[in-house]
């Protein structure tokens, strides 16, 4: 089972994996969300759109570790 972890970046913005507007669960991407705002995709070669939550979360976990982000 994959745990969907939420991280906080250096600006206090939440970063997490989301299915975005996908309703079939086949598209997973990493997004940022400022307090009280909508989500925006994090565009990075290290965080491509994936077909599974598990793979997208694995990408984000590795990215967050490199950036020194801690899970909330």
PDB file of N, CA, C and O in Angstrom, chain B, residues numbered from 101:
ATOM      1  N   UNK B 101       0.842  -1.189   0.000  1.00  0.00           N
ATOM      2  CA  UNK B 101       0.000   0.000   0.000  1.00  0.00           C
ATOM      3  C   UNK B 101       0.877   1.238   0.000  1.00  0.00           C
ATOM      4  O   UNK B 101       1.866   1.291   0.730  1.00  0.00           O
ATOM      5  N   UNK B 102       0.538   2.225  -0.796  1.00  0.00           N
ATOM      6  CA  UNK B 102       1.293   3.462  -0.882  1.00  0.00           C
ATOM      7  C   UNK B 102       0.686   4.503   0.048  1.00  0.00           C
ATOM      8  O   UNK B 102      -0.524   4.729   0.046  1.00  0.00           O
ATOM      9  N   UNK B 103       1.540   5.127   0.836  1.00  0.00           N
ATOM     10  CA  UNK B 103       1.097   6.223   1.685  1.00  0.00           C
ATOM     11  C   UNK B 103       1.352   7.521   0.944  1.00  0.00           C
ATOM     12  O   UNK B 103       2.476   7.786   0.517  1.00  0.00           O
ATOM     13  N   UNK B 104       0.327   8.321   0.791  1.00  0.00           N
ATOM     14  CA  UNK B 104       0.458   9.591   0.092  1.00  0.00           C
ATOM     15  C   UNK B 104       0.978  10.633   1.090  1.00  0.00           C
ATOM     16  O   UNK B 104       0.205  11.209   1.855  1.00  0.00           O
ATOM     17  N   UNK B 105       2.288  10.868   1.074  1.00  0.00           N
ATOM     18  CA  UNK B 105       2.908  11.807   1.994  1.00  0.00           C
ATOM     19  C   UNK B 105       2.819  13.227   1.452  1.00  0.00           C
ATOM     20  O   UNK B 105       2.902  13.462   0.247  1.00  0.00           O
ATOM     21  N   UNK B 106       2.649  14.163   2.375  1.00  0.00           N
ATOM     22  CA  UNK B 106       2.632  15.580   2.039  1.00  0.00           C
ATOM     23  C   UNK B 106       3.894  16.197   2.617  1.00  0.00           C
ATOM     24  O   UNK B 106       4.241  15.967   3.776  1.00  0.00           O
ATOM     25  N   UNK B 107       4.579  16.986   1.789  1.00  0.00           N
ATOM     26  CA  UNK B 107       5.792  17.670   2.221  1.00  0.00           C
ATOM     27  C   UNK B 107       5.539  19.171   2.263  1.00  0.00           C
ATOM     28  O   UNK B 107       4.585  19.674   1.669  1.00  0.00           O
ATOM     29  N   UNK B 108       6.413  19.874   2.976  1.00  0.00           N
ATOM     30  CA  UNK B 108       6.371  21.329   2.993  1.00  0.00           C
ATOM     31  C   UNK B 108       7.701  21.824   2.454  1.00  0.00           C
ATOM     32  O   UNK B 108       8.761  21.431   2.941  1.00  0.00           O
ATOM     33  N   UNK B 109       7.642  22.694   1.440  1.00  0.00           N
ATOM     34  CA  UNK B 109       8.878  23.191   0.842  1.00  0.00           C
ATOM     35  C   UNK B 109       9.442  24.356   1.655  1.00  0.00           C
ATOM     36  O   UNK B 109       8.896  24.726   2.694  1.00  0.00           O
ATOM     37  N   UNK B 110      10.534  24.920   1.169  1.00  0.00           N
ATOM     38  CA  UNK B 110      11.221  25.990   1.888  1.00  0.00           C
ATOM     39  C   UNK B 110      10.394  27.273   2.013  1.00  0.00           C
ATOM     40  O   UNK B 110      10.730  28.151   2.808  1.00  0.00           O
ATOM     41  N   UNK B 111       9.319  27.385   1.234  1.00  0.00           N
ATOM     42  CA  UNK B 111       8.444  28.564   1.294  1.00  0.00           C
ATOM     43  C   UNK B 111       7.172  28.316   2.102  1.00  0.00           C
ATOM     44  O   UNK B 111       6.307  29.188   2.189  1.00  0.00           O
ATOM     45  N   UNK B 112       7.061  27.125   2.693  1.00  0.00           N
ATOM     46  CA  UNK B 112       5.876  26.789   3.472  1.00  0.00           C
ATOM     47  C   UNK B 112       4.721  26.255   2.638  1.00  0.00           C
ATOM     48  O   UNK B 112       3.608  26.105   3.141  1.00  0.00           O
ATOM     49  N   UNK B 113       4.978  25.968   1.364  1.00  0.00           N
ATOM     50  CA  UNK B 113       3.953  25.455   0.461  1.00  0.00           C
ATOM     51  C   UNK B 113       3.879  23.936   0.564  1.00  0.00           C
ATOM     52  O   UNK B 113       4.908  23.264   0.615  1.00  0.00           O
ATOM     53  N   UNK B 114       2.660  23.394   0.593  1.00  0.00           N
ATOM     54  CA  UNK B 114       2.485  21.945   0.615  1.00  0.00           C
ATOM     55  C   UNK B 114       2.785  21.372  -0.769  1.00  0.00           C
ATOM     56  O   UNK B 114       2.412  21.957  -1.786  1.00  0.00           O
ATOM     57  N   UNK B 115       3.459  20.228  -0.797  1.00  0.00           N
ATOM     58  CA  UNK B 115       3.781  19.537  -2.045  1.00  0.00           C
ATOM     59  C   UNK B 115       3.367  18.075  -1.872  1.00  0.00           C
ATOM     60  O   UNK B 115       3.759  17.419  -0.907  1.00  0.00           O
ATOM     61  N   UNK B 116       2.568  17.572  -2.820  1.00  0.00           N
ATOM     62  CA  UNK B 116       2.063  16.208  -2.696  1.00  0.00           C
ATOM     63  C   UNK B 116       1.678  15.648  -4.060  1.00  0.00           C
ATOM     64  O   UNK B 116       1.619  16.380  -5.048  1.00  0.00           O
ATOM     65  N   UNK B 117       1.418  14.358  -4.106  1.00  0.00           N
ATOM     66  CA  UNK B 117       0.990  13.681  -5.333  1.00  0.00           C
ATOM     67  C   UNK B 117      -0.529  13.737  -5.411  1.00  0.00           C
ATOM     68  O   UNK B 117      -1.230  13.524  -4.422  1.00  0.00           O
ATOM     69  N   UNK B 118      -1.017  14.028  -6.614  1.00  0.00           N
ATOM     70  CA  UNK B 118      -2.456  14.137  -6.843  1.00  0.00           C
ATOM     71  C   UNK B 118      -2.806  13.507  -8.182  1.00  0.00           C
ATOM     72  O   UNK B 118      -1.961  13.397  -9.071  1.00  0.00           O
ATOM     73  N   UNK B 119      -4.052  13.097  -8.313  1.00  0.00           N
ATOM     74  CA  UNK B 119      -4.520  12.599  -9.608  1.00  0.00           C
ATOM     75  C   UNK B 119      -4.934  13.761 -10.506  1.00  0.00           C
ATOM     76  O   UNK B 119      -5.349  13.548 -11.645  1.00  0.00           O
ATOM     77  N   UNK B 120      -4.824  14.985 -10.001  1.00  0.00           N
ATOM     78  CA  UNK B 120      -5.180  16.154 -10.795  1.00  0.00           C
ATOM     79  C   UNK B 120      -6.636  16.093 -11.204  1.00  0.00           C
ATOM     80  O   UNK B 120      -7.514  15.849 -10.376  1.00  0.00           O
ATOM     81  N   UNK B 121      -6.889  16.314 -12.482  1.00  0.00           N
ATOM     82  CA  UNK B 121      -8.281  16.262 -12.962  1.00  0.00           C
ATOM     83  C   UNK B 121      -8.631  14.885 -13.526  1.00  0.00           C
ATOM     84  O   UNK B 121      -9.718  14.688 -14.069  1.00  0.00           O
ATOM     85  N   UNK B 122      -7.706  13.938 -13.394  1.00  0.00           N
ATOM     86  CA  UNK B 122      -7.937  12.580 -13.878  1.00  0.00           C
ATOM     87  C   UNK B 122      -9.003  11.902 -13.026  1.00  0.00           C
ATOM     88  O   UNK B 122      -8.918  11.909 -11.798  1.00  0.00           O
ATOM     89  N   UNK B 123      -9.988  11.328 -13.666  1.00  0.00           N
ATOM     90  CA  UNK B 123     -11.040  10.623 -12.930  1.00  0.00           C
ATOM     91  C   UNK B 123     -10.861   9.112 -12.996  1.00  0.00           C
ATOM     92  O   UNK B 123     -11.549   8.372 -12.292  1.00  0.00           O
ATOM     93  N   UNK B 124      -9.941   8.652 -13.840  1.00  0.00           N
ATOM     94  CA  UNK B 124      -9.761   7.210 -13.986  1.00  0.00           C
ATOM     95  C   UNK B 124      -8.603   6.673 -13.145  1.00  0.00           C
ATOM     96  O   UNK B 124      -8.357   5.466 -13.148  1.00  0.00           O
ATOM     97  N   UNK B 125      -7.889   7.539 -12.428  1.00  0.00           N
ATOM     98  CA  UNK B 125      -6.791   7.106 -11.575  1.00  0.00           C
ATOM     99  C   UNK B 125      -5.570   6.632 -12.332  1.00  0.00           C
ATOM    100  O   UNK B 125      -4.744   5.910 -11.775  1.00  0.00           O
ATOM    101  N   UNK B 126      -5.438   7.022 -13.589  1.00  0.00           N
ATOM    102  CA  UNK B 126      -4.309   6.579 -14.404  1.00  0.00           C
ATOM    103  C   UNK B 126      -3.274   7.664 -14.631  1.00  0.00           C
ATOM    104  O   UNK B 126      -2.273   7.434 -15.310  1.00  0.00           O
ATOM    105  N   UNK B 127      -3.504   8.849 -14.069  1.00  0.00           N
ATOM    106  CA  UNK B 127      -2.574   9.950 -14.227  1.00  0.00           C
ATOM    107  C   UNK B 127      -2.275  10.537 -12.855  1.00  0.00           C
ATOM    108  O   UNK B 127      -3.176  11.003 -12.158  1.00  0.00           O
ATOM    109  N   UNK B 128      -1.005  10.512 -12.474  1.00  0.00           N
ATOM    110  CA  UNK B 128      -0.582  11.008 -11.168  1.00  0.00           C
ATOM    111  C   UNK B 128       0.545  12.013 -11.356  1.00  0.00           C
ATOM    112  O   UNK B 128       1.483  11.772 -12.115  1.00  0.00           O
ATOM    113  N   UNK B 129       0.448  13.142 -10.660  1.00  0.00           N
ATOM    114  CA  UNK B 129       1.454  14.178 -10.792  1.00  0.00           C
ATOM    115  C   UNK B 129       1.695  14.844  -9.444  1.00  0.00           C
ATOM    116  O   UNK B 129       0.886  14.731  -8.522  1.00  0.00           O
ATOM    117  N   UNK B 130       2.815  15.536  -9.349  1.00  0.00           N
ATOM    118  CA  UNK B 130       3.163  16.253  -8.125  1.00  0.00           C
ATOM    119  C   UNK B 130       2.678  17.685  -8.257  1.00  0.00           C
ATOM    120  O   UNK B 130       2.887  18.340  -9.279  1.00  0.00           O
ATOM    121  N   UNK B 131       2.020  18.161  -7.193  1.00  0.00           N
ATOM    122  CA  UNK B 131       1.468  19.517  -7.198  1.00  0.00           C
ATOM    123  C   UNK B 131       1.898  20.289  -5.956  1.00  0.00           C
ATOM    124  O   UNK B 131       2.277  19.708  -4.939  1.00  0.00           O
ATOM    125  N   UNK B 132       1.829  21.619  -6.068  1.00  0.00           N
ATOM    126  CA  UNK B 132       2.049  22.532  -4.944  1.00  0.00           C
ATOM    127  C   UNK B 132       0.707  23.157  -4.601  1.00  0.00           C
ATOM    128  O   UNK B 132      -0.140  23.365  -5.470  1.00  0.00           O
ATOM    129  N   UNK B 133       0.526  23.456  -3.304  1.00  0.00           N
ATOM    130  CA  UNK B 133      -0.681  24.152  -2.885  1.00  0.00           C
ATOM    131  C   UNK B 133      -0.346  25.114  -1.763  1.00  0.00           C
ATOM    132  O   UNK B 133       0.023  24.706  -0.661  1.00  0.00           O
ATOM    133  N   UNK B 134      -0.479  26.402  -2.060  1.00  0.00           N
ATOM    134  CA  UNK B 134      -0.317  27.419  -1.027  1.00  0.00           C
ATOM    135  C   UNK B 134      -1.594  27.466  -0.202  1.00  0.00           C
ATOM    136  O   UNK B 134      -2.670  27.122  -0.692  1.00  0.00           O
ATOM    137  N   UNK B 135      -1.474  27.887   1.039  1.00  0.00           N
ATOM    138  CA  UNK B 135      -2.622  27.933   1.943  1.00  0.00           C
ATOM    139  C   UNK B 135      -3.768  28.727   1.317  1.00  0.00           C
ATOM    140  O   UNK B 135      -3.599  29.881   0.925  1.00  0.00           O
ATOM    141  N   UNK B 136      -4.931  28.090   1.231  1.00  0.00           N
ATOM    142  CA  UNK B 136      -6.117  28.740   0.708  1.00  0.00           C
ATOM    143  C   UNK B 136      -6.146  28.907  -0.803  1.00  0.00           C
ATOM    144  O   UNK B 136      -7.022  29.592  -1.331  1.00  0.00           O
ATOM    145  N   UNK B 137      -5.203  28.292  -1.506  1.00  0.00           N
ATOM    146  CA  UNK B 137      -5.118  28.434  -2.961  1.00  0.00           C
ATOM    147  C   UNK B 137      -5.334  27.088  -3.643  1.00  0.00           C
ATOM    148  O   UNK B 137      -5.414  26.052  -2.982  1.00  0.00           O
ATOM    149  N   UNK B 138      -5.428  27.113  -4.962  1.00  0.00           N
ATOM    150  CA  UNK B 138      -5.574  25.895  -5.746  1.00  0.00           C
ATOM    151  C   UNK B 138      -4.230  25.198  -5.931  1.00  0.00           C
ATOM    152  O   UNK B 138      -3.202  25.677  -5.452  1.00  0.00           O
ATOM    153  N   UNK B 139      -4.246  24.077  -6.619  1.00  0.00           N
ATOM    154  CA  UNK B 139      -3.016  23.324  -6.860  1.00  0.00           C
ATOM    155  C   UNK B 139      -2.419  23.674  -8.218  1.00  0.00           C
ATOM    156  O   UNK B 139      -3.129  24.028  -9.159  1.00  0.00           O
ATOM    157  N   UNK B 140      -1.106  23.564  -8.293  1.00  0.00           N
ATOM    158  CA  UNK B 140      -0.367  23.802  -9.531  1.00  0.00           C
ATOM    159  C   UNK B 140       0.681  22.713  -9.670  1.00  0.00           C
ATOM    160  O   UNK B 140       1.353  22.363  -8.699  1.00  0.00           O
ATOM    161  N   UNK B 141       0.820  22.184 -10.860  1.00  0.00           N
ATOM    162  CA  UNK B 141       1.780  21.107 -11.102  1.00  0.00           C
ATOM    163  C   UNK B 141       3.219  21.588 -10.875  1.00  0.00           C
ATOM    164  O   UNK B 141       3.590  22.696 -11.261  1.00  0.00           O
ATOM    165  N   UNK B 142       4.013  20.728 -10.242  1.00  0.00           N
ATOM    166  CA  UNK B 142       5.447  20.980 -10.097  1.00  0.00           C
ATOM    167  C   UNK B 142       6.105  20.420 -11.347  1.00  0.00           C
ATOM    168  O   UNK B 142       6.101  19.209 -11.567  1.00  0.00           O
ATOM    169  N   UNK B 143       6.663  21.289 -12.155  1.00  0.00           N
ATOM    170  CA  UNK B 143       7.282  20.858 -13.411  1.00  0.00           C
ATOM    171  C   UNK B 143       8.776  20.699 -13.204  1.00  0.00           C
ATOM    172  O   UNK B 143       9.505  21.674 -13.025  1.00  0.00           O
ATOM    173  N   UNK B 144       9.218  19.442 -13.231  1.00  0.00           N
ATOM    174  CA  UNK B 144      10.618  19.103 -13.064  1.00  0.00           C
ATOM    175  C   UNK B 144      10.871  17.777 -13.773  1.00  0.00           C
ATOM    176  O   UNK B 144      10.019  16.889 -13.742  1.00  0.00           O
ATOM    177  N   UNK B 145      12.035  17.632 -14.413  1.00  0.00           N
ATOM    178  CA  UNK B 145      12.363  16.337 -15.023  1.00  0.00           C
ATOM    179  C   UNK B 145      12.358  15.196 -13.996  1.00  0.00           C
ATOM    180  O   UNK B 145      12.164  14.034 -14.354  1.00  0.00           O
ATOM    181  N   UNK B 146      12.570  15.533 -12.735  1.00  0.00           N
ATOM    182  CA  UNK B 146      12.584  14.525 -11.671  1.00  0.00           C
ATOM    183  C   UNK B 146      11.182  14.125 -11.225  1.00  0.00           C
ATOM    184  O   UNK B 146      11.021  13.163 -10.475  1.00  0.00           O
ATOM    185  N   UNK B 147      10.159  14.862 -11.685  1.00  0.00           N
ATOM    186  CA  UNK B 147       8.784  14.609 -11.261  1.00  0.00           C
ATOM    187  C   UNK B 147       7.846  14.505 -12.468  1.00  0.00           C
ATOM    188  O   UNK B 147       6.949  15.331 -12.633  1.00  0.00           O
ATOM    189  N   UNK B 148       8.055  13.498 -13.302  1.00  0.00           N
ATOM    190  CA  UNK B 148       7.191  13.349 -14.485  1.00  0.00           C
ATOM    191  C   UNK B 148       5.790  12.869 -14.103  1.00  0.00           C
ATOM    192  O   UNK B 148       5.575  12.362 -13.002  1.00  0.00           O
ATOM    193  N   UNK B 149       4.860  13.033 -15.012  1.00  0.00           N
ATOM    194  CA  UNK B 149       3.522  12.465 -14.828  1.00  0.00           C
ATOM    195  C   UNK B 149       3.672  10.943 -14.889  1.00  0.00           C
ATOM    196  O   UNK B 149       4.354  10.412 -15.765  1.00  0.00           O
ATOM    197  N   UNK B 150       3.039  10.262 -13.963  1.00  0.00           N
ATOM    198  CA  UNK B 150       3.150   8.796 -13.867  1.00  0.00           C
ATOM    199  C   UNK B 150       1.782   8.136 -13.993  1.00  0.00           C
ATOM    200  O   UNK B 150       0.746   8.786 -13.851  1.00  0.00           O
ATOM    201  N   UNK B 151       1.799   6.845 -14.259  1.00  0.00           N
ATOM    202  CA  UNK B 151       0.559   6.071 -14.390  1.00  0.00           C
ATOM    203  C   UNK B 151       0.103   5.445 -13.083  1.00  0.00           C
ATOM    204  O   UNK B 151      -1.006   4.917 -13.005  1.00  0.00           O
ATOM    205  N   UNK B 152       0.952   5.496 -12.043  1.00  0.00           N
ATOM    206  CA  UNK B 152       0.552   4.944 -10.748  1.00  0.00           C
ATOM    207  C   UNK B 152       0.906   5.918  -9.632  1.00  0.00           C
ATOM    208  O   UNK B 152       1.877   6.669  -9.715  1.00  0.00           O
ATOM    209  N   UNK B 153       0.095   5.881  -8.596  1.00  0.00           N
ATOM    210  CA  UNK B 153       0.357   6.680  -7.397  1.00  0.00           C
ATOM    211  C   UNK B 153       1.693   6.284  -6.785  1.00  0.00           C
ATOM    212  O   UNK B 153       2.469   7.144  -6.366  1.00  0.00           O
ATOM    213  N   UNK B 154       1.960   4.987  -6.734  1.00  0.00           N
ATOM    214  CA  UNK B 154       3.187   4.492  -6.107  1.00  0.00           C
ATOM    215  C   UNK B 154       4.437   5.070  -6.766  1.00  0.00           C
ATOM    216  O   UNK B 154       5.353   5.511  -6.072  1.00  0.00           O
ATOM    217  N   UNK B 155       4.481   5.071  -8.079  1.00  0.00           N
ATOM    218  CA  UNK B 155       5.661   5.577  -8.793  1.00  0.00           C
ATOM    219  C   UNK B 155       5.790   7.089  -8.623  1.00  0.00           C
ATOM    220  O   UNK B 155       6.894   7.597  -8.424  1.00  0.00           O
ATOM    221  N   UNK B 156       4.675   7.810  -8.701  1.00  0.00           N
ATOM    222  CA  UNK B 156       4.712   9.262  -8.509  1.00  0.00           C
ATOM    223  C   UNK B 156       5.173   9.605  -7.096  1.00  0.00           C
ATOM    224  O   UNK B 156       5.932  10.555  -6.902  1.00  0.00           O
ATOM    225  N   UNK B 157       4.716   8.833  -6.106  1.00  0.00           N
ATOM    226  CA  UNK B 157       5.122   9.085  -4.722  1.00  0.00           C
ATOM    227  C   UNK B 157       6.604   8.774  -4.529  1.00  0.00           C
ATOM    228  O   UNK B 157       7.300   9.484  -3.802  1.00  0.00           O
ATOM    229  N   UNK B 158       7.084   7.723  -5.174  1.00  0.00           N
ATOM    230  CA  UNK B 158       8.509   7.369  -5.120  1.00  0.00           C
ATOM    231  C   UNK B 158       9.360   8.518  -5.680  1.00  0.00           C
ATOM    232  O   UNK B 158      10.394   8.864  -5.109  1.00  0.00           O
ATOM    233  N   UNK B 159       8.923   9.099  -6.788  1.00  0.00           N
ATOM    234  CA  UNK B 159       9.633  10.237  -7.371  1.00  0.00           C
ATOM    235  C   UNK B 159       9.660  11.413  -6.402  1.00  0.00           C
ATOM    236  O   UNK B 159      10.708  12.022  -6.185  1.00  0.00           O
ATOM    237  N   UNK B 160       8.499  11.731  -5.818  1.00  0.00           N
ATOM    238  CA  UNK B 160       8.421  12.862  -4.891  1.00  0.00           C
ATOM    239  C   UNK B 160       9.262  12.615  -3.644  1.00  0.00           C
ATOM    240  O   UNK B 160       9.939  13.526  -3.167  1.00  0.00           O
ATOM    241  N   UNK B 161       9.227  11.399  -3.113  1.00  0.00           N
ATOM    242  CA  UNK B 161      10.021  11.099  -1.920  1.00  0.00           C
ATOM    243  C   UNK B 161      11.507  11.342  -2.177  1.00  0.00           C
ATOM    244  O   UNK B 161      12.195  11.936  -1.347  1.00  0.00           O
ATOM    245  N   UNK B 162      11.997  10.883  -3.325  1.00  0.00           N
ATOM    246  CA  UNK B 162      13.410  11.072  -3.672  1.00  0.00           C
ATOM    247  C   UNK B 162      13.722  12.557  -3.864  1.00  0.00           C
ATOM    248  O   UNK B 162      14.762  13.034  -3.411  1.00  0.00           O
ATOM    249  N   UNK B 163      12.838  13.279  -4.525  1.00  0.00           N
ATOM    250  CA  UNK B 163      13.012  14.710  -4.776  1.00  0.00           C
ATOM    251  C   UNK B 163      13.039  15.483  -3.448  1.00  0.00           C
ATOM    252  O   UNK B 163      13.904  16.330  -3.226  1.00  0.00           O
ATOM    253  N   UNK B 164      12.077  15.172  -2.576  1.00  0.00           N
ATOM    254  CA  UNK B 164      11.985  15.846  -1.282  1.00  0.00           C
ATOM    255  C   UNK B 164      13.224  15.582  -0.433  1.00  0.00           C
ATOM    256  O   UNK B 164      13.703  16.474   0.267  1.00  0.00           O
ATOM    257  N   UNK B 165      13.736  14.366  -0.495  1.00  0.00           N
ATOM    258  CA  UNK B 165      14.954  14.042   0.269  1.00  0.00           C
ATOM    259  C   UNK B 165      16.129  14.883  -0.217  1.00  0.00           C
ATOM    260  O   UNK B 165      16.895  15.411   0.589  1.00  0.00           O
ATOM    261  N   UNK B 166      16.272  15.007  -1.540  1.00  0.00           N
ATOM    262  CA  UNK B 166      17.362  15.826  -2.103  1.00  0.00           C
ATOM    263  C   UNK B 166      17.219  17.296  -1.705  1.00  0.00           C
ATOM    264  O   UNK B 166      18.217  17.991  -1.513  1.00  0.00           O
ATOM    265  N   UNK B 167      15.984  17.762  -1.582  1.00  0.00           N
ATOM    266  CA  UNK B 167      15.720  19.156  -1.238  1.00  0.00           C
ATOM    267  C   UNK B 167      15.748  19.409   0.286  1.00  0.00           C
ATOM    268  O   UNK B 167      15.761  20.557   0.732  1.00  0.00           O
ATOM    269  N   UNK B 168      15.758  18.329   1.064  1.00  0.00           N
ATOM    270  CA  UNK B 168      15.760  18.479   2.523  1.00  0.00           C
ATOM    271  C   UNK B 168      14.391  18.756   3.114  1.00  0.00           C
ATOM    272  O   UNK B 168      14.289  19.245   4.239  1.00  0.00           O
ATOM    273  N   UNK B 169      13.313  18.442   2.352  1.00  0.00           N
ATOM    274  CA  UNK B 169      11.963  18.653   2.849  1.00  0.00           C
ATOM    275  C   UNK B 169      11.577  17.517   3.785  1.00  0.00           C
ATOM    276  O   UNK B 169      11.990  16.374   3.592  1.00  0.00           O
ATOM    277  N   UNK B 170      10.787  17.837   4.795  1.00  0.00           N
ATOM    278  CA  UNK B 170      10.285  16.842   5.738  1.00  0.00           C
ATOM    279  C   UNK B 170       8.788  16.642   5.514  1.00  0.00           C
ATOM    280  O   UNK B 170       8.079  17.585   5.166  1.00  0.00           O
ATOM    281  N   UNK B 171       8.309  15.412   5.715  1.00  0.00           N
ATOM    282  CA  UNK B 171       6.868  15.184   5.574  1.00  0.00           C
ATOM    283  C   UNK B 171       6.105  15.876   6.708  1.00  0.00           C
ATOM    284  O   UNK B 171       6.606  16.007   7.824  1.00  0.00           O
ATOM    285  N   UNK B 172       4.903  16.308   6.400  1.00  0.00           N
ATOM    286  CA  UNK B 172       4.040  16.931   7.431  1.00  0.00           C
ATOM    287  C   UNK B 172       3.359  15.862   8.254  1.00  0.00           C
ATOM    288  O   UNK B 172       2.596  16.177   9.166  1.00  0.00           O
TER     289      UNK B 172
END
